[in-house]
Amino acid sequence: MAASREILSSSLSERSSASILASSASRSLLGTGGGLLRGTLCVRHRPPPAGRSRRCRSSFSKTSPAKETTRNPLVKVVTPLEPEEFQVRAAVTIRKKTKEDVKDAVARHWDGLSDIIGWNVILQIISEELDPKPKKSSEAALKDWSEKMNAKGDRVICTAHFILDKNFGIPGPSRWLPLRRRPLPCNSWVQSTKDRRKRRVFFSNKPYLPAETPPGLVQLREEELREMRGDGTSVRKMSDRIYDYDVYNDLGNPDKAAELARPVLGGEKIPYPRRCRTGRPPTDADLHSESRVEKPHPVYVPRDEAFEELKQGAFLAGRLRAVLHTLVPSIMATISADKADFSSFHDLESLYKEGLILKMGLQDHLLRKIPLVRQIQDSSEGLLRYDTPSILSKDKFSWLRDDEFARQMLAGVNPVNIERVRTFPPVSTLDPAVYGQPESAIRGEDIAGHLDGMTVQQAIDNNKLFMLDYHDAYLPFIGQINAIEGRKAYATRTIFFLTSFGTIKPVAIELSLPPLSPGDAASRRVLTPPVDATSFWLWHLAKAHVNSNDAGVHQLVNHWLRTHACVEPFVLATHRRLSTMHPIFKLLNPHMRYTLEINALARQNLINADGVIESCFTPGPFCMEMSAAAYRESWRFDLEGLPADLLRRGVAVEDPTQPYGLKLLIEDYPYANDGLLMWSSIQNWVRTYVDAYPSADIVQSDSELQLWYWEAVNVGHADKRQAEWWPELDNPASLASVLTTVIWLSSAQHAALNFGQYPMGGYVPNRSPMMRRLLPEEGEPEYAEFMANPHRLFLSAMPSLLQATKFMAVVDTLSTHSPDEEYLGERHHPSTWTSDARMVEGFYRFSAEVRRIEKEIERRNADHKFRNRCGAGVLPYELLIPSSPPGVTGRGVPNSISI
């Protein structure tokens, strides 16, 4: 258990007690044991024996928290004497660590010794009533830990006994009284007094709006929130539970190398959402940059946000795979003259069939002399073989087809960028004095032969033309990207035509380079579907550049920015401004699980200077500046909900006669079709929950709720606070809308953008994250190479072996569900998170609806009329199927952004 002891749940007398104070005098090192406590406090009256004084104590039977049913014996009072004190017994279940290192074992034994000498976990019950101060029980020590710490199994039960005055709130004994068992979900840690002098307060599971808070708990409620906010100073310790805001000033490492310096994201110069503050000192080279904590040392997140043991184990296992997958290619890249590029598509396929060691020549005499490589080869060869991505499972050549290239814009890992063409040719919003003529170079004659007999205007009028437009997102950065050795990119536009079969097909790709100097003409190249062998390979190179841009926008904007980064301020505001007693906290709590921890790990390993994202994606050191540019130019909270986003992109129009109030212009759009099912179910659940606010006045007068929203907007998204599009939080309908959007982003939207990364991107040619060559032009030396061996040049434009396997290992980890995941419609111990029976019933209805949606999605995936999700060699669209087993499954909607 060690110094940090986590209480997950307890229970209290239904009338007598609404909170419990806890502290620990144990002095072992924080975080070494991590014991989890689950508890029940059970109250039962027993009359005093005959002949005994009126001052008596009742006795209490132990209840097991692992069982949902408990005997409720009734005891009839047989004496007129009224007891002046009563005894309450708490049964607390401690979940021990399943794996211990030496430090853990020492800490556990020190805890046992601490318990023997009286350094215990101390509990105290606080009444809801005032008299005139809050009424308190006697202090009670958590017993038996020293005796039970060596018990087998991962759970042990300890007890504590309290003495309560007769006026504490327990009903008098002149009536029949059943055993009362009231859950108290704590889900937090009791820490050593060395780390935290004040006692922790855990409130019961009964929700209260601020104005309804019982008198005895008002001060505790306010003090708890004040402590969670901290004072904005000092370096945070790993034992802290303080939630505060800061800018992204910890991505660079200028003390290590000047080229690792990165601009601060957040502020007037480069707007960005805020992240959780750690308070580390500045770097020596730049006082505006925060010093970094490099792995394996942990980055601070509030103690309750850290991964639990099962999750941490799964995450570390994924990191081990990543290390092993990249170690051998790194050695090869060091000793290989050709930098270990793929020479054939068979080399790529061998990563799944034979593994790196067997196929890539690492059994030769030189590398056999390296002990670490030999050890890996002898004992861990299975870890070096990649699982076959789903994209290859039904048709290993599907990635080459134009229809599959287009289908993935509707049912792939990034189906949220396709938009309707409203103006032709498309027009840029960039400054023409800097970036040249704003109109696209694509002309009507380029695509006229691919529109099934329609003119361009007819296609536009009939909502048949759609576009993937990455021109403005990339063009400002192209010059800097292309100046980096081994990085080459275009700003791309791709036009699609909606066929009579409900599928879309690409009809033109525009590749643009910026002017060499202001006033010069931009370089633009338009390609259309191939007519011969040469145009076939050029067209596929152009598609590879489109996919690379799509991969960059997906990772930097849609995945990281719009879910991870933009949700974090709402998580911080929730903990800082909403009491755990608040009904909205109880609604949001499962949708915040692990988000701060995974975002902290991303800052440490993924989005940092020279991290995985910069190493594997074409924009390199400009990745996060591109993300910030998207936040500045296009992010709007009011358009982040699914229906609003579909309308914004023009892929749907308002239609009150349709089930969701809109009509999809691409009827077979798997992400949108399934997403609307999920959106509607979340929306209905939230509206049911918000019925606790029967009027606009109650919403407006809820001080905690109003401060929550104000802070999320004005502090968490401070650089956008003046925007007029922020919704008002002034009535139940607007509250439900805001909450639905936050939950949608945290659950279904993130799942749709995350868990297909390895199934769709694990085969690099399908959507290469990086391009290393531009298209060859006639007259260039590369053109002769291209004509002689086009597939070899195509592969040389893809990432190298080292870059590809590093990327594959990372997206494999990011696509993995952990064994302790909670999925939408699921809550561990669903009857304990609130005592509001109406809300529990509403949640079970929501859960049943989610299960119905799962069956409906499975039905659609088997329906041959849906050609974008069913057909020969076509992958079903499963990313929004709610449930999933552990592992890389390409399905499953967790409650929160947890990976």
N, C-alpha and C positions, 0 to 999 in steps of 0.2 A: 504494500500500500504506500509506503514511504510518506514523505512529508506532504505530498499533495494527494488528497483523498477525495475522490469524485463521488458525489451523491447523485444518483439518478432519479430515485423516486422514494416517496415516503407516504404516510397517510396520517390524518389527524381526525380528532373528534369533530363530527359534523357541525356542532354548534360551538364548541369550546375554543378552538384554536385555529387561526388562519395563517400563522407563520411560525417558522422555527429558526432560531439562531444557532449557528454552529461555528466552532473554532477548534483548532488543533494545537496542542503544545508540543507535538512531535517535532524534533529538530533535525531530522535527516534531510538529505539534499533534495531539493524540489525536482520533480519530474523523473525521478529514478524508478519509482515503483508504479505509480499510476493506478492504484487500486480504485475500483468503482464501487460505490455504495448504492444499494437500493434498499428502501426501508418502508416499514408500515408502522404507524402508530395506532394502536387499537385501544379503545376505551370501553370498559365494561364495569358496571356497578356490582358490588357484592355487599350485602348487608353485614354489619358488625356482628360477630358471634355473641351469643347470650352471655351476660355478665361482664362484657368488656365495656370500656369507657366509650363515651360518645365520639371521642376523637379516634378515628380508625382509618385504616387504609384498605382500599380494595385491591384485589389481585387481578391479573390480566393474563389471558392465554395468548401464546405466541401464534401468529398467523404467517403463513408462508407466502412471500410475494410472488413465488413462481406459480401459484395456483389462483385461478380466478374465482373459485368458490370457497367460501369460508363458513363454517358452522356459526350460527348466530343464536346461542342459547339465551333463553329468557330467565331472568332471576326475579322472583317475587319477593318484595320486601316483607320481612317478618318481624320487624321491630320498629317502633315509632321513633327511635332515636335517629337523629339526622347527623350523618358524618360531617366533620368539618374539613377533612382533607380526603383526597382521592389519589390513587396512584395510576399513572398511565405508563404503559410499556411500549417501547419502540422495538420492532424487529427489523434490523438493517442487514440487507444482503450485500456482501462485499464481493465484487468480481475481481479476481486477482489477474495479474498478467500471466499469459500463457507461456511466454518465453522470457527468461531472465538472463541478463548478463551478470558479471561479477558485481558491478555497481548496484544493480537492482537487488541482488541477494543481500549485500551488505546493508542496503537501506531497509530492506524488509526486516532483517534481524535487529537493526537499530530501532525500528518502529516497535518491535516486540519488547525490547528493553525499555523503551520510552513508556510503553503502556504499563509495564510492571512498576516503574518508579513514579507513575502518576502523571506523565505527560500524555494526556488522553485527548481524544476528540470529545469536546464538550458540547452538549445540545441543551437548548432551552426553548420552551414553547411560549409564544406570545399570543395573548388573547386579542380578539377584535375589539374588545371593550376598553374604556378608559375609567379609572377610578382613583384619582383624577388622571394619573399617569397610566400608560399601558400596563396591563396585568401580565405578570410573568410567572412561570412555573419555577420550581427549583431547578438548579443546574443538574444535568445528568451526564455522566461519563459513558462513552461507548465502551462496553465491557467485552471481555473474552478475546480481544485481538491477539494478545500474546499467546493464548492457548491454542488458537485456531489458525494461526498464520501458516502452519506447516501442514494443514489438512490437505488431503488430496482433492482434486477437482479444481475448477476455476471459480467456485463460489463458496462462501461461508456466510453464516448468519451470526451477527452479534446483536446484543441487546442494550437498551438503556431504559432506566426507570425514572419517571418524573413524579413529583408531588404537586398536586394542584389544590388550591383553596376551594372551598365549596362555592364561593361566589365567582369563581373563574369563568363560569359559563356552563359548567356541567349541570344537567337537569337534576332536580332533587330526587331522592330515592323512594319517594312515596308513589311510585308508578313502575310499571313493567318497562324495562329498558333493554333493547337488544344490543349486542356488540356493534359498535359503530366503527366503521373502517372507511377513512376518507383518503384517497390517493393524494400524495404531494409530490408531483414530478419536479425533481431538482435539476438533474442534468448538468451538474457543475461540480466544482472541486472545493473541498475544505482544505485550506492550506495552513501551513505552520504559522504560528504567531511570529516567528522570525521574519516571515515574508509578508505577513498581513496582520497588523495589530488588531484591527477591528474585526468583529464577528460577521460572518456571512449570514444573510437572511434568505430564507427560502419560503416563498409564499405558497399557500395552498392552491389547488387547481380551480378554485372558484373565481371566475372572471369578474372584475369590477371596472367600470368606467371611473375616471378620476373623481368625479363628483359623488360617486356612490361608495367610495372607499370607507370601510368601517373606521370609526374614530381612532381606535387603537393602532391602526396600521398606516395612517396618513403620513406620519413622520418617517416611518421606516421606508415607505414607498419613495418618498422624496430623497431621503439620504442614499438609498441604493442607487438611484439614477444619477445622483450627483457624483458618487464615487465612480460609476462607470464612465463618466465623461472626463474625469481627471481635471488637471489644471493646464494642460497643454505644454508642460515643461518637463525636463529631465529625460534621460534615456529609459526606455521601457525595459523592464525585466521580464523574463519568460514567465514568471509567476503572476504578472499583472493581469487584471481584467479591465483594462482601460481602452476605450474606443475613441479615437481621435482622427483628425484629417490631416493630410499633407499632400503636397504636389509630388509628381513622379520625378524626384531628383536623385534617385539611387540606381539608375540604369547604367550610368557610365562609371568608369574606374580610371580617372585621370592620373591618380597616383601610380598606377601600374604602367601606363603608357599614354602618351598624348593622343594617339589615335583612338584610344578607348574612351575619350571624353564624349559625352552626349548632352544635348540641350535639355534644360528642365522643361518637362511637360506639365502644363498647368499654370495659368496666369494670363495676363493680357497679351503677352507676346505669342505664346503658343497655347491656346486654350486646351484643356483636357479635364476629365473627371478627377476627383481626388481619391487618394488611396489611404490605407490605414497607416497612421503615423507610428514610427518606431523611435524617433528622437535621437538617432545616432549622431555623433559629431560630424562636422564637415570634413571633406578631404583636404589634404595639404595643398593640392594644386588648384582647387576651386572651392571657395567658401560657400558657393551656392549649391554644391553637390554634396550629398550625404555619403559618408564612407560606407563601403559595402561589407556584407557578411557573405563570405564565399562558402559553398558547400564543402564539407558536410555539416558545417555549423548552421544551426537553425536561425531563420529570420523570425523576429517577433510577430506573433499574432496574439490577441487576447486568449487567455488560457482555455476558455471554453471552445474556442474555434479550432484548436489543433486536432489533427487526425486521431481517431481512436486506434487502438492497437491493431485491429483486424484491417482497417483501412491502410494504416501505415505499412503493415506487412505486405499488402498487395501492391502498394505504390513502390516500395523498395524492391520488390521482386521485378517490377517493370523496369526500374532503373538498372538492375543487374543485367537484364536482357539487353538494355540499351548499351551498356558498357561492353558486353561481350560481342554484340553485333558490330560495334564500331572499332573495337580494339584491333582485330585482325586486319580490316581494311586500312587502318591507320599505319600499321607496320608495313603493309604492302605499298601504300602510297609513299612511304619513306624510302624504300629500297628500289622502287620500280621506276624505270626511266620514262615510261609512258604514262605515269601517274595513275595507272590502274583504271583506265577508262573501260567501259564495256565495249567489246569488239563485235558482239553479235547479240541478237535477242535471246539466243540460247543461254548466254551468260546470265542474263536477267532471270530467266526461268529456273536456272540451276540454284538460285538463292532459296527457292522453295522446295525443290526436289532433293538436292544433294547437300546444300549448305555451303557456307563460305570456305570452310577448311578443305572439304573434299574436292571441290571444283576449282578453286582459285589457286591451286598449286602450293598450298602451305604445308605440304608434307615433304617438301624438299629438304635436303640435308642442312641447309643454312638455318631455316627456321626451326627445325627439329632440335637445334642446339639451344634455343631460347627456352628456359625452363617454364615460364608462364604460358607460352603458347603450347608447349608440350602438355602441360597440365590441363589446359582447356581442351585440347584435342582428345586427351585420354579420358577425361571425366565429364565434360560438359558439352560434348558435340551437339547434343540435341538442342541446346539453347542457341546455337549458331545457325540453325535452320529456321527460316521464316515460314510462317503459315501462309498458305496460298490465299491471296486476297479474293474477295467475292467476285470482283470484276472479271476474274479469269475462270471462275468456277463453272459457268454455263457456256461461255463462248470465249476462248482465249484471244480471238481476233476481233471481238466486238469493239474494242477501243479504236480500231482503225476506221470504223464505219461512220459516215456523216450522221446517220440517224441516231447512233448512240452518243456521239458528241453533242448533238442537240438535245436528246432526251435527258442527259444529265443536268441540263440547265433547268429542268422541271422536276427531276426526281433524283438528283445527285446530292452531293454533300454541300453544295452551295446553290440552292434553288431560289435565292431571294434577290437576285439582281436583274433578271430578265424584265424588260419593260416594253410597253407598246410604243411603236413609232408614231408620233403625233405630227412631226414635221419632217419633210424630206427635201433635200438631204439633211441629216442631223446637223445641229449647230452647237459649237462649243461655247461655254461661258467664260473661257479664259481671255485674258487681255490680248487682242489681236496685234497690238504694237510689239508685244514680246513673243507671242507664240504663232503669229501668222494668221492667215485667213481662217475665220471660225467655221465656215461651212465644210462639211465632210467632202472628201474626194469621190465618194461613191455616187454614181449617177444612175439615172433610170435605165439607160441602155446596158449598164453592167448587170442588172438583175432581171431585166424584162423577160428573158427567156426562161426564167425559173419560177414564174408566178402562175403557172397553170392557166395561161391565156389571159390573165388579168393585166391591166396597166398598173403602174405604181400607184396612181391615185385611187384606182378602184380597190387595190389591195389595202390601202390605208383606210378608205371609207368603209370597207367591210371588216376592219379590225383583223387583218391578216398579216401585218408586218410587225415584227417584234425585234428587239435589239438588246445586245449585251454591250454596254458602252463603258469602256475603261479608258477613254481618251483623256478626259480631264483629270482623272485620278493619277495617271502615270506621267503625262507629258511634262509637268514641271520638274520631275525628278529624272527624266530619261538621260539628260546630259551627264549628270553626276553618276548615275548607275553605269552607263556605258564606258565611263572613264575608269572603272574598276576592272582590273585584270580578271578575266574569266566570268564576267557578268555582261549580258547583252539583253536589251529589252526594247520593245516598241510600245507606244500608246495605241491601243486597239479598239476598233469598233467591229461588231459582227451583226449582220442582218439575218433574221430568220423569217421563213414564210410558213404560215399555218396551213397545213394541207387539209383536204377534205376528209382525211382519215383521223383527224384530231391530233396528228403528230406535227412536229415542226422540223424544218430542214434548213441548214445554213445556205445562204445564197450569195454572200459577199463578206469578205474580211478586209478591213482597212488597217494597214500598218503605218504608223506615223512616227517620224523623228522630228525633234524641234529644230528651228532655224539655227544655223551655225552662229549667227549674230542677229541682233534686233534689226528688223527691216528685211531680212532675207526671207525667201520662201521656205516653208516647211517641206520636208521630204515625206512624200506619201506614196503608198503603194497599195493598189487594190487587187485582190485575188478573188476569183470565183471558182466554183466547183470544177474539178479537173476534166480535161478532154483527152490527155495523153499521159505517157509515163513521166515525162519531165514535170508537167503541171501537177501530176498526182503527188509527187514528193514535195514540191514547193507548197502545195495546198496543205499537206500534213505538217510541214514545218510551221506554216502560218497558224494552223489550229493549235499546235504545241505552244506557240507564243500566247495565243488567246487563253489556253488552259493555264499557263503559268501566271498570267495576270489574274485570272479567276482565282487561282490558288492563293495569290498574295492578298487580293481583296477579301477573300473568304477568311483567311487567318487573321489579318491585321485589322480589318474593319468589322465584318459581320460576326465573327466568332469572338475575338478578343475584346474589341471596343464595345460592340452593341450588347453583349451579354456580360462577360466578366467585368470589364472596367466600369461600365455605366450602371450596373446593378450594385457594385460595391458601396457607393454613397448611401443607397437605401438600406443596406445591411448595417452600416455604421449608425445611421440615424435611428434605425429601429432599436438598437441596443442602447443608444444614448438617451432616447426620448420616450420610449414606450416601456412602461413597467411590464415585467413578466405576468402581472395580474391583468394587464390590459387585454381585452378580447382580440384586438387587431394583432398584438404581439403573438398571441396563441395561433392565429391564422397564419402569420408569416413565418413563424419559427422554423417549420420543417423546410421551408424554401430558402433558408440562409445557411444550411448545414455545410460546413467545410469550405464555403466560398472564399472567406478571407485567407484561409490556409493555402488553397490552391493558387490564389492570386499572388500571395507572397512567394510561393515556390516559382511561379512564372517570372516574377521580377528577378529572382535569383538565378534562374537557369535558362529561361526561354526567351524573354524579350529584352534581356540585358545586352550590353555591348559585347559583341563576339559570342553571343549566346546561340542557341539552336536556331531561332528564327532568322537572325542575321546570317548565320552560316548556311542555311538551307534554302532561303528564299531570295529571288532575284534582286530585290531592292537593297539587300545587305544592310549597311549601317544607316540607311534612310528609312528602314521599315517603320519605326515608331513615329517618325515625322510624317509619313504617309498616313498613319493611323490618326495622328492629331489633325492633319488637314481634313480628313473625312469628318471628324468630330466638329471642327470649326465650320465647315461648309454645308453639311447636310444632316447632322444628327438632330432629331426633334423627338422629345419624349411623346408628344401627342400623336406621332405617326409610327410609334414602335409596336402598337398593337397590330395583330394580323389583319383585320379588315381594313384599317386605315392604311397599312402598308400596301396592301393589294390595290387599293384605290389610288394611292400616290403613284404607283408604278404603271397605272393604267391597264393592268391585266384583269381588272374587274370594274364594273360600273354599279352604281346604286340601283337597287330594284326591290322595292318593298314587298313584292309578291314572292320573293325567294326566301328560303328558310333563314338565311343569315342577313337578309336585307341587302344582298348584293348578288350579282351574277358574274361568274367567271367567264372571260372571253376566250380562254383556253379551257374548255370544259374538262378535259382529261389532264389535270395539273396535279399530280399526286401530292406534292407538298401542301398545296393550298387546300385540296379536297380533304385530306386527313387533318390538316392543321385547323380547319374551321370546325371540325368535330371536337378537337381538343380545346380550342378556344371557347367554344360554346359551353362545354361542360365546366370549364374553369369559371367562366362568367356566371353561369347559373349557381354554382356553389358559392361564389363570393357574394352574389346578390342575396342569397339565402342567409349568409352569415351576417351581412351588413344590415339585415332587418333589425338587429339590435339597436340601430339608430332610427327611430320611427319618424324623425323630423329633421329638417335642415338646422333648426336651432341647436339640437343636441350635437350634431357634427361640428357646428361652428363654436360651440362652447366647450368642446373637449380639448382642454389645454394641451395634454400630451399629444394627441393626434395632430393638432394644428402645428405644434412645434416640430413634430416628426417631419411633416411634409415641408414646412418652411425651411428646416435645416438641410434636408436632402436636396432641395432646389438651390438655396442661397449659399450654402457652404459646400455641400458635396458636388454640386454642379455650378460652382460660383461663377465660372466664366460664361455661363449661359443664363444667369439669373435674371437678366433684364429682358429676355425674350418674351414676347407677348403671347406665345403659343402655349405656355405652361397652363394646364387645366387649373381652374379654381377648385379648391376643396371646400365646398360650401353646402353640400347636400348629400344624402345617401347615394344618389345616382353617380355623382362625380367621384365620391369615395370608392364605390365599387369599380368604376372604370379605371382609376389609378391602380388599385390593388390587383385587378385582373391583368393589367399590363405587366406589373412587376412579377407576378407569379408566372405568367406566360413566358417572359424572358428567362426566368430562372429555371424553368422546367422544359416545356415542349420546344421552345425556340432553340435553347442551348442544345438539347438532345438532337434536334434535326441538323444542327451545324457541326456537331462534335463526333458522334459515334459512327459516322460513315467514313472517317478520315482514312483509316487503314483499309477497310473493305473496298473503297473506291480509289484511294491514293497509294496504297501499298505496292501497286504496280506503277512505277514511276512514269512510263510513257503515257499512261492514261491521263494524268494531269501533273506534269512535271512542275515542282515548286520553283525550279530555277532553269533559266536558259543561258547557254554560254556562247551561242553564235547567232548572228543575224542571218537572214536569208541570203544565199549567194547571188551575186549579180553577174550577168555576162560581162566578161572582160576581167574579172577578178581572179586571182590565183585559186581561190577556193572553188570557183565554178567548175574548173576542170576536175577537181577532186570529187565534187558533187556528181558530175556526170558519170565519172568512172565507178563510183561506189556510193550511191545515194543513201543506203541504209546506214553505212558506216558514218557518214557525215551527220545523219539524223541522230545517231546515238551520241556522237561527240558534242552535239548541241545540248544533250541532256546532262544532268549532274554526273559527276564521276562516281566511281564505285564507293569511295569514302563518303561523298556527299549524299549519295542515294541511300546507302545503308544506314547512315546516321539519321536521315529523315524518316526512313521506314521504321527504325527502332523507336523513335519518339512518337510518331503517330500511332504506332502499335500500342504504346503505353497510354496515350491519351484516349484511345478508343476502347479501353478496357474498363468493364464494370467491376467494381470491387465486391467481395462477398457480403459486405454489410450495407449495401446500397438500399435506400428506401425509394420506391417508385411512386409515381403519381397515383393517388388513390389509396396509398398505403401509409400507415403511421404505426410505429412500434407502440404497443399498449394503447390503442386508440381510445379506450374508455377512460384513460387517466389524464389526458392532456387538458380536459375541461370537465367541470361538473355540470355544465349546461346541457341537459339532456336533449334539448331541441337541436343544439349544434352537433351533438354526437349523432343523432338521427340523420341530420342533414349530411354529415360527412359520409355515413354509410350509403346514403342515396347517391352521393357523388362517386363513391368507390364503385358502386354497382354500374353507374353510367360509364365509367372508365373501362370496366370489363366488357361492357356491351360494345364500346368503340373498338376494342381490340378484335372482337369477332367480326365487326363490320369491315375493318381494314383487311383482315385475312380473307374475307369474302371478295373484296374488290381485287385483291392480288390474284385471285383465281378466275376472274371474269375476263374473258378474251376480248370483250369490247373495249377494255381499257388498255390500249396498245402501248402506253407509256409505262406500264407496270406489269404487263403479262404478254408473253409471246415466246417464240423460239429464241433462246439465248438471252432473253430479257430478264434482268433482275427484278424481283418484286420490290415494292417500296415499303420498307419495314421500319424506317427510322422513327416513326411516330407510333409504332406499336408500344403500348405503355410498359409491358413487363419484359424482363430479360433475366436469364441466368447470368452468373459471373462470366467474365472473359470478354473477348472480342466477338460480338454477336451481330453488330449492325442493326440493333433494335434496342428498345428500352428508353423510358422517359423518367429519369430520376427527378425527385422533388426539387433538387437544388443543383447549382453549378458546383459539382463536387470533384471534377477532374478537368 
